[in-house]
Amino acid sequence: MKQITVIEVETLLNKGKNLNIIDVREADEIAAGKIPSAVNIPLSLVEFRMHELDKSKEYIMVCRSGARSGRATQILEDYGFNVINMTGGMLAWEGKVE
């Protein structure tokens, strides 16, 4: 499984890089703040909503600590998607939130 740190993600965003970020937390967790431009697809719905994703794009998976996003990364990898797990999750995130 490919991984990326919160610092690497924040650096890429600060450089203006357009990232495809999927936050797999539940709606009540998202309400407390998410990375700007992140799309919310709760882990429980990843398999049902994967048809919304493009296999030619790279996705960064995010959750609270990195565990659920790791599971989501594995699920999507098994279906042939190019995905990276953000280690540390939102607990480690110090960048902007919306």
C-alpha positions in Angstrom: 0.0 0.0 0.0 1.3 3.4 -1.0 1.4 6.0 1.8 1.9 9.8 2.0 2.4 11.9 5.1 0.2 14.8 6.2 3.2 17.1 5.6 3.7 15.9 2.0 -0.1 16.5 1.3 0.0 19.9 2.9 3.1 20.8 0.9 1.5 19.7 -2.4 -1.6 21.7 -1.6 0.4 24.8 -0.7 2.2 24.5 -4.1 -1.2 24.7 -5.8 -1.2 21.0 -6.8 -4.7 19.7 -7.6 -5.2 16.6 -5.4 -8.1 14.2 -5.4 -8.7 13.7 -1.7 -11.3 11.3 -0.4 -12.2 11.6 3.3 -13.8 8.3 4.5 -15.0 9.6 7.9 -18.7 9.8 8.8 -20.7 12.9 8.2 -20.6 14.0 11.9 -16.8 13.8 11.9 -16.6 15.8 8.7 -18.7 18.5 10.3 -15.8 19.2 12.7 -13.6 20.1 9.6 -12.1 18.6 6.5 -9.3 19.3 4.2 -10.5 21.9 1.6 -11.5 20.2 -1.7 -11.8 16.7 0.0 -14.8 14.7 -1.1 -16.6 12.7 1.7 -17.3 9.1 0.9 -17.7 7.2 4.3 -15.8 3.9 4.5 -19.1 2.0 4.6 -20.1 3.4 1.2 -16.8 3.2 -0.6 -17.7 0.0 -2.5 -21.1 1.3 -3.4 -19.8 4.7 -4.7 -16.5 3.6 -6.4 -18.3 4.0 -9.8 -18.0 7.8 -9.1 -14.2 7.5 -9.2 -11.9 7.6 -12.3 -9.3 4.8 -12.5 -7.0 7.1 -14.4 -6.7 9.5 -11.5 -4.8 9.2 -8.2 -6.7 9.5 -5.0 -5.4 10.3 -1.5 -7.5 8.6 1.2 -8.0 10.4 4.6 -9.7 9.5 7.9 -9.3 10.4 11.5 -6.1 8.4 12.3 -5.2 6.5 9.1 -6.8 3.1 9.9 -10.1 3.5 8.0 -8.4 5.2 5.1 -6.0 2.3 5.0 -8.9 -0.1 4.7 -10.4 2.1 2.0 -7.1 2.2 0.2 -6.9 -1.6 0.2 -10.5 -2.0 -1.0 -9.9 0.4 -3.9 -6.5 -1.1 -4.8 -8.2 -4.5 -5.1 -10.5 -2.9 -7.7 -7.6 -1.4 -9.7 -7.7 2.2 -8.4 -4.5 4.3 -7.9 -4.8 5.2 -4.2 -2.5 6.4 -1.5 -3.2 6.3 2.3 -2.5 9.5 4.2 -0.8 8.3 7.4 -1.7 10.0 10.7 -5.1 11.1 9.4 -6.8 14.3 10.5 -5.3 13.9 14.0 -1.9 14.7 12.5 -3.2 17.3 10.1 -2.1 20.9 10.8 -3.1 22.5 7.5 -6.3 24.4 6.6 -9.7 22.9 7.2 -13.1 23.9 6.1 
